[in-house]
Amino acid sequence: MSDFRMLDFNKVFIAGRLTRDPELRYLPNGTPVVKVGVAISRKYTKKNGEKCEETCFVTVEAWRGQAEFIAKYFVKGRPIFIEGSLKSRSFEQDGKRRSVIEIDARHVQFMDWDKGTDSGNTGQQADDKHEYQDDDVQF
């Protein structure tokens, strides 16, 4: 069994709505970074016919061109599609060690066709001039 090797795969796709306006900031070296909250809802029906909805809240971080794109075009409530990877970080708060898992966005696109729309037409994509993919290695 020691020869068994499993491929590690870290890829995430989510579609949801922003829970707050993007928080764009710049690192001391000038690199833009943004954090957004995304709500992903799942609707389902129980065996007894009761309709239910549960929502998962996720923090997403984006860097460089992705960060500037999100800050410029997205606001609270706007539908968004994100492709990225999971990342974990640890920190100390109130004397306790805490850890969180977030999404590191690599590709972001609109889910609604036009900026003023609230329809969330998930079958439509933004045109190429509004899509960015940042494959640079992060520091």
N, C-alpha and C positions, 0 to 999 in steps of 0.2 A: 504494500500500500504506500510505501514511501516514495515510489516513482510517480504516483498520481499527482498531476498538476492541474490546477483549475485556473482558468482565465479570470482575472479580476475585471469587472466591468462597472463603471460608474457613470451612468448617463440618466438624466431626468428630463421628462417633458411634462410641463404643467400648463394649464390654461385656466385663468381665473380673472378676478378683478382686483385692482389696487385698493388696499385698505387705507392708504394715506398718500399724501403727495410725496413725490420722490425727495430725498434728502441728499442733494449733491454737495460734495465737499472735495477739496483738493489736498493731496498729501504735500508735505514740504518740498518734494521734488517736482511738484506741478501735476502729478498724475491724478486725473479725476476718478472718483469712486462714488457710487450711489447705492443707497439701501432703500428697498421698498418692501412693503408687506403685501402679500397676495392671498386672497381668500379663494379657496377652491371648494365649491359646493357639490354635494352628491345627493340626488333625490332618489328615493326608492319607496316601494310599497311593501308593507309587512304582509304576512300571510292572512291576517284578519282584515286586510283592505285599507288599513290606516296609512295615509301618506306621510312620509317623514323626509326630513332634510338634515344633513349634518355638514358642517363646514370645517375645513382644515385651514389653519392660518400658517403661512410659511414666510420666512424672511429671505429675501433674494438680494444678493450683492452683485453689482456689475462694475466693470473697470473700463477706463479709457473711452473709446468711441461709443461703446454700449452705454456707459454711464451718462454721457452727454446726450445721447439719443433719447434715453428714458426721461431724463430731466426736462428736455425740451418738449417732448410730445405727449407725455403721459401725466395724468392727474388722478386723484382719488376717484374710484368708481369705474375707471376706464378698463375695458377688457384687454388682456395681454396674453400672448403665448410666449413661453420661455423654454429654451433648451439649455441645459447646463449639467453640472455635476454636483454631487453632495460634498460638502466639506464640514469638518467639525472644528470647533475651537473651544478652548477652556479658559476660564477666568475666575478670579476670586471676587466674591461679593458678600458683604456682611460677615467676613471671616470664613465663609464656606466656599469650597471649590465647586464651580458650576461648569457645565458643558452644554453646548448647543450645536445643532446641526442646521446648516443653512444651504441654500442653493447658490452656486457660483454660476452666474448667467454667462453663456457663451454666444447665444443667438437669441434675439428678441424680435418679435414682430407684432403688428397690430392684429386684432381680431375683428375690429369693426372697420369698415371701408373708409369712412370719412370722419375727420376729427370731431365734428359736432354731433355725430351719431351716438346713440346710446343703445343701439340694437344688438350689438355683439354678434354680428353675422360671422359665425366661426368658419364658414367655408371660404371666406375671402382673405386675401393676403395683401399686405402693403406692397406698393411698387418697389422696385429694386433700390431706388435712391433713398428709401427709408429703412433698409435692412442693413445691419452691420454684423460682422462676425469677427471677433477679436481672438485670434489664435496665438497671440503672443504669450510667452511663458510669464506668469505673474511672479513677482518677487516675494 
